[in-house]
Amino acid sequence: MSEQEKLEQELQAVIKGISPLDEKAMEKARKRMDLLTKPQGSLGRMEDLAVQLAGITGDFFPVSTKKRVVVMASDHGVTEEGISAYPSEVTAQMVANFTGGGAAINVLGRQGEVEVVVVDVGVKVDTSLPGVKRVRVRAGTDNLRRRPAMSRSEALQAVLAGIDCAGEAVEAGVKVLATGEMGIGNTTASSAVMAALSGYETSLVVGRGTGLDDEKLLHKQEVVSGALEFHRPDPADPLGVLSLVGGLEIAALTGLIIGSVRRRIPVVVDGFISSTAALAAVKLCPLVKQYLIPSHLSAESGHALLMDYLDLKPYIYMGMRLGEGTGAVLAMHLVEAAARLTQEMATFEDANVSNKEAKKAGSETKGEEQ
């Protein structure tokens, strides 16, 4: 058996261990929400989130939790095509900024008590810095417009590295994971992956990334279209798509999401790049979709289409497009809020408040428990 076949088997073993949400726990959470001192359904999607969290963990979600955002970092050879307003050297510089605590994700992480873990999956420049986890598969991808971004074996290594990161987080007591990324050129790779897996036209999914003008945006669209015409990736083969036109951090985030689902912990998905990784994860295992918590709607043009394709509705609309996991960390506040509402809010009976619907729900619950 070849090394690639072993890696394929390892991934499939993880995927086979994924199970649907716990319906009994979800029903228990729904009935609990209906007993609380409020009109039924009046907390809107917060109630849906509380029920989803119960389904993920198999019980009411704990209020006090350890939270972590994993920022996967990698470089992209496609920057040779002039598709970014920033040079590829910025990736390594931003990794240093993360470890120094000066980036937006560090500020939001401190505010929300979210641990920031930075992972070098394939930064071009050496990032041997304190605080950087190095699982370097290779020093950046090849130029996906001219050559495969990476080999299938390398894509598998990156996915499995992401799965390992999820496992390490759980072993460290983390109860909620968020996806983050850094990589100059990664909106180009993400657009190519999304177009290949969804069938959307490149003109619809390719956005301005780091702030391109109209002329450079058109060039970026042509680069993605040319890459897809050159490689003709098979949409039924997500790993093949990742290896031909993806990125190492996108593949690693795909693994992080799969690993989180396998360990039955909530995974809060950031913006466009992270959602592209979520799309690849869902293509590899459709059950993954039940576990996804979509944080915010990115200003990147393809993100709204991607959310529609996955039938997900983001919780936050702020016009953000930074990446790093910033939107996901903000949405972690909502996860904690949903847990607190479930467990700390009084029921009608607790508060001696009259409510016929609550009494009806309570009698039904008692009947089932007997």
C-alpha positions, 0 to 999 in steps of 0.5 A, a space after each residue: 500500500 502506498 503512502 497516499 493510500 494510507 493517508 486516504 484510509 486514515 481520512 476515511 476512518 475519521 469520516 466514518 466516525 461522524 454521526 448525525 446530531 443527537 435528536 433526543 437532546 435537541 428535542 429536550 432543548 426545544 422543550 426547555 426553551 418553550 418552558 422559559 419565561 418568554 413567548 415561544 420562539 421569541 428569541 428567534 435564531 438564538 433558540 435554534 442555536 441552543 438546540 443545535 448546540 444540544 444536538 452536537 454535544 448530546 446535552 445542554 451546552 456548558 456555559 463556561 467553556 474554553 474557546 480556541 480559534 485556529 489560524 491556519 497560515 500558508 502561501 500561494 504560488 498564484 500570487 505570481 499572477 498579480 492577483 493581490 494588492 499585497 506581496 506574499 511576504 505579508 503572510 509571514 509578517 502577519 504570522 509574526 504579528 499574530 504571535 506578537 498579539 497585535 492583529 485584529 484576531 488577537 484583540 477580539 480573542 482577548 475580549 472574548 477570552 478566546 485562545 489564538 493558535 497560529 499554525 504554519 501549514 505552508 508559509 513560504 518564509 521560515 516562521 520558527 517563532 515562539 507560539 507558532 505550531 509548525 506542521 509545514 507540508 511544503 513552503 507554499 503551493 505552486 502557481 495553480 494557474 500553471 500547475 497543480 497547487 499541490 499533490 494529492 498526498 500533500 493535500 491529504 497531509 494538510 487535511 490530516 494536520 487539521 484533524 490533528 489540531 482539532 484532536 489536540 484542542 479537545 484534549 486540551 479541554 477546548 469546547 468550541 473551535 473557530 476557523 481562521 486563516 492567513 495567506 496572501 492569494 487565498 481568496 483566489 484559491 478559494 474562488 477556484 475551489 468554490 467554483 469547481 465544487 459548486 458549479 458557479 461561474 467564476 465571475 460570480 464568485 471571484 471578489 476583490 480580496 485585498 481591495 483590487 480595482 476593476 481592472 485587477 478584479 477582471 484579471 483575477 477572474 481570468 486567472 481563476 477561469 484559466 486555472 479551471 479550464 487548465 485543470 478541469 477538476 472533478 467536482 465529485 472529488 473534493 480532495 482532487 479539487 483541493 490539490 489542483 486549485 486549493 491552498 494548504 490552509 484551506 485543506 487544513 481548515 477542511 480537516 479542522 472542521 471534520 476533526 471538530 465534527 468527529 469529536 462532537 464539538 461546535 465549529 464556528 466558521 469564519 468568512 469566505 475562505 473558511 466557508 470554502 473549506 467547510 464546503 469541501 468538508 461537506 462534500 467529503 461528508 454531508 453530515 458535517 453540515 449539521 454541525 456548522 455554525 456560520 458566523 458572519 456574511 463576508 463582503 467577498 462577493 462569493 460568500 453569499 452565494 456559498 452560504 446559499 449553496 450550503 443552505 446556511 444563514 450567517 448570524 452577523 452582518 457587519 461587512 467584514 472581509 479580514 479573515 483571521 477568524 475575526 467574524 468567528 470569534 465575534 460569533 462565539 459570544 452568541 454561542 455562550 449567550 445561547 448556552 446561558 439562556 438555556 440554563 440560566 433563564 427561569 421557567 414560568 414555573 420557577 418564576 411563578 408566571 402563568 402561561 398555558 402554553 408552558 404548562 402544556 409543554 411541561 406536562 408533555 415533557 413529564 409524560 415522556 420522562 415517565 
